[in-house]
């Protein structure tokens, strides 16, 4: 092994505190340093371009290794002194001569890197290999003698590392003949490095990576609001009552659309807001949708005979008008009666939507009211947004109070006649008597609500009181033989 006074270019003197280490060559861009040894090294690297890379930090080592391998270099990574020495003996000048350069990371543990360097210099022929250091910006000279070696400061980019390595050893790695690659841009290169880190067996083409990167970018883009929509949010993290309160405070006018996306319970509600008032509501939903139709609220007002209303609903309309429009145009209802029915319907639909815990909502402002609302005009029954919020929160509390005892829409109950007879009719309110008469073991909650011309929630509240008092119970399912 050469001694220090025989060197003409770049030597490493005392390393750490262990005394004088042998020389380690540094090659300039033209490869003039190191004499015949450097010429031999260039030939070896051109054939295999293997780099012995020491880095005790596994995360940093994975990233640097992936970048070097993607550029065509073979990387022999060592995480300890023993591994580095063994690799150098096996693949260095005294072995199969595939190692073209030594790359040591000193940013993590400078003293350890200095010890590794001393040990490598004792391996036969290793002193003739070009040596490079990766250093930290806070400690650019990690040990005495390091200033004579080429160094690259962390943090650095992969292109900077490749340029540093090529400038130091003056060898361009051989590209794998099985892969025809296009020069990647920075985003594609970073994606390829990440894939190499986690899936080293994959070797995708540059065009494939570019399409993959474009797909990832499109998935990361924020959704574009629909035309006319100024507010869009997820229902759950954003409470409907909070959105209504905000729109009420702003005096907004427009349509608030609320969609429920739970499997088996999908629904869509459109609330027509008019500067603090809920003028109308439309609903399309599974399950309880029948309970929210306008017919129910017209019958509750006793403004029409049920048979007349049913005939109107069943009749075909060539103009495809809504039921409310047909009631108004045909003068079946006065304007104030229809306005009252629409207000009651809107209140019920909004209260139903306030119980939803998942879905999405959007608001589209508009100075143009729904044609039916504009035709009805003002001065009739109106529902304030604050009233809707209060009623919705009240129902939420009542649902929580009933808990598991709250009846579902399809459940069937039967009254306990003996207990009811003991109390007498005078002990019951009018709504309780109406529900009791229909608890015959055949009518579901939905049937009772339709026959009493009340909402299902009103029926469940009455039924909760009756069942908890022992005056009604769930009907036993029929026995099948």
Order of alpha helices (4+ residues) and beta strands (2+ residues): alpha-beta-alpha-beta-alpha-beta-alpha-beta-beta-alpha-alpha-alpha-beta-alpha-beta-beta-beta-alpha-alpha-alpha-alpha-beta-alpha-beta-alpha-beta-alpha-alpha-beta-alpha-alpha-beta
